[in-house]
């Protein structure tokens, strides 16, 4: 079953903007990357917001008075399944309708190395256009290359770089061998555990 989670909220107080919010800035949806509350000695407190335009990818910054109303982007969150990569796009499928969507690879912000076939992700939509992809917190990847353990290097190099099925390298413990599966954190790229 495909889960739908639509956020319907016209405006919010600028003082309540948080990292991860999608707001409308100059008519375009932007993703808030950082907020900084500033209270000068005189005058009204302000909220400095750093963001990325989800359509162009360009960064921006704006300062709001904390009492100002800010338009919140109407975002639809849809669970979809990763199928394959095609040029500069990744193809996702709605597992309920089998409808496929081609999504620009740039929306994955360097996380394509965690995409394995049939991985379920959340695709964010605004006005019928994909604006973001949220991967699960961790994925299981198969090790395809792992250097042999070298005697005596346990203390100086407790980890080694192993290559996984998607082509990325992960710093893993010395005991990890080719053919094993490991769990990797999709936010940090760190090794979490061996999967038996």
C-alpha positions, 0 to 999 in steps of 0.5 A: 500500500502506498502511503500518502502524507500531504501537508496542508498548511497555508502559512506559519510564523517566521519565528517557527521556521525549522531546518527541513521545512519547505516554504515558498520564497519568491514563488518557488518552494525552498528547503530550509537548511539552517535557521538562526534566531537573532535578537538585537538589543533594539528592534524586533527579533529576526529569523535568518533562514538559509535555504536551497531552491528545490527547482534550481538547486541554488542556495539562498538566504533571507531574514524574516521578522519573527512575527511575519507570516511565511507561506508553507509549501504544499508538499505531498510525501509518497512512498515509492520504489527505486527501479534503476538509473537512466542517464541523469535520472533515477526511475521510481515506481508507485508500488500501488499503481505501478506508475513510473516517475523519472526523477532528476538525480540531483534531488538525491544530493550525492546519495545515489550510492545507497540506491539498490533495486526495490529500495523504498524511499519517500518522494516529495512532490510539489505541484505535480513535480518531484522536489526531493527524495528521502532515503531510509535511515540505513540500507543493506549493501553487498561487499564486492571488494575488500582488501585482505587483512594485513598482520599488525595493522589492527591498532593503527588502522582498525578499519579498511575501505571496502567497495559495495555493489553500488560502487561506493566505498565504506570504511568497515571493520577488518573482518568484513570479507567479499560476499558479506552484506553490511548495513550503512547509514545513509546520512553519514555513510558510516558502517553500522553492522554486518548483516547475516 
